[in-house]
């Protein structure tokens, strides 16, 4: 899986000297071909789904 820094999406913190670069992934890379991905954050699970209209929806 390839990821590359995306300067246009970098936050001010990411632009500081020692900050890690922002990673940019395609949904295909993130999902490994599936239509949805479960993302765990702060003890909560979120679902990132690709719709029939090729839109992304994030739900809790």
C-alpha positions in Angstrom: 0.0 0.0 0.0 1.4 3.4 -1.0 0.8 6.6 0.8 2.2 10.0 0.1 2.2 13.3 1.9 -0.4 15.7 0.7 0.8 19.2 1.4 -2.5 20.8 0.4 -4.2 18.8 3.2 -1.5 19.3 5.8 -2.6 20.9 9.1 -0.4 23.6 10.7 0.9 21.0 13.1 1.9 18.7 10.2 3.9 21.6 8.6 6.1 21.9 11.7 9.7 20.7 11.6 9.3 17.4 13.5 5.7 16.5 12.6 4.9 13.4 10.6 3.7 14.0 7.1 0.0 13.7 6.3 -0.9 10.4 4.7 -3.1 10.3 1.6 -4.9 7.1 0.7 -7.5 6.3 -1.9 -10.7 4.6 -0.7 -9.6 1.5 -2.7 -6.3 1.4 -0.8 -8.1 1.8 2.5 -10.8 -0.7 1.9 -8.8 -3.3 -0.1 -11.6 -3.5 -2.6 -14.5 -3.7 -0.1 -17.4 -1.2 -0.1 -17.1 -0.3 3.5 -14.5 0.0 6.3 -14.9 0.0 10.0 -12.7 2.6 11.7 -12.1 2.5 15.5 -11.4 5.8 17.2 -11.4 6.7 20.9 -13.3 3.5 21.7 -16.0 4.2 19.1 -16.5 2.3 15.8 -17.4 4.3 12.7 -18.4 2.9 9.3 -17.1 4.5 6.1 -19.2 3.3 3.2 -19.1 3.8 -0.6 -22.5 4.4 -2.0 -23.9 3.4 -5.4 -23.5 7.1 -6.5 -19.7 6.8 -5.6 -20.0 9.1 -2.5 -18.5 8.4 0.9 -20.7 8.3 4.0 -19.2 8.2 7.6 -21.7 6.9 10.2 -21.3 6.1 13.9 
